[in-house]
Amino acid sequence: MSWERRWLKLEASVNNLADARYFTRRATAYPGPGILPSDGRSYFFTAGVKL
């Protein structure tokens, strides 16, 4: 989500909103073949000011 007005800009985002549990394939290189669990829910909020 993003919002901008004159000199102020606000942004926010959520990854894996449902906090789903899943696995993804790991690359065949270091640390070796296998699976990796998903990242948990994460979010960020950013504020920017133009001078």
C-alpha positions as CSV (number, residue, x, y, z in Angstrom):
1,M,0.0,0.0,0.0
2,S,1.3,3.5,-0.8
3,W,0.0,7.0,-0.1
4,E,1.6,10.3,-1.2
5,R,0.7,13.9,-0.5
6,R,2.9,16.9,-1.3
7,W,6.0,16.3,0.8
8,L,5.0,13.1,2.6
9,K,5.0,9.5,1.3
10,L,3.9,6.5,3.4
11,E,4.3,2.9,2.3
12,A,3.4,-0.4,4.0
13,S,3.5,-4.0,3.0
14,V,2.9,-7.5,4.5
15,N,4.5,-10.7,3.3
16,N,2.8,-14.1,3.9
17,L,-0.3,-12.4,5.4
18,A,-1.9,-15.7,6.3
19,D,1.3,-17.0,7.9
20,A,1.1,-20.1,5.7
21,R,3.4,-23.0,6.4
22,Y,5.0,-24.4,3.3
23,F,8.4,-25.7,2.0
24,T,10.5,-24.7,-0.9
25,R,13.3,-26.6,-2.6
26,R,16.8,-25.6,-1.7
27,A,19.5,-25.1,-4.3
28,T,21.8,-28.0,-4.9
29,A,24.8,-26.0,-3.9
30,Y,25.9,-25.1,-0.3
31,P,24.6,-26.2,2.2
32,G,23.4,-29.1,0.1
33,P,20.1,-30.4,-1.4
34,G,17.0,-30.4,0.7
35,I,14.0,-28.2,1.6
36,L,13.7,-24.9,3.4
37,P,10.7,-23.9,5.5
38,S,8.8,-20.7,4.5
39,D,9.5,-17.4,6.1
40,G,6.9,-16.4,8.7
41,R,4.7,-13.3,8.4
42,S,6.7,-10.1,8.0
43,Y,5.7,-6.5,7.5
44,F,7.2,-3.0,7.1
45,F,6.2,0.6,7.2
46,T,8.2,3.4,5.6
47,A,7.7,7.2,5.8
48,G,9.5,9.6,3.4
49,V,9.8,13.4,3.5
50,K,10.7,15.6,0.5
51,L,12.5,18.8,1.5
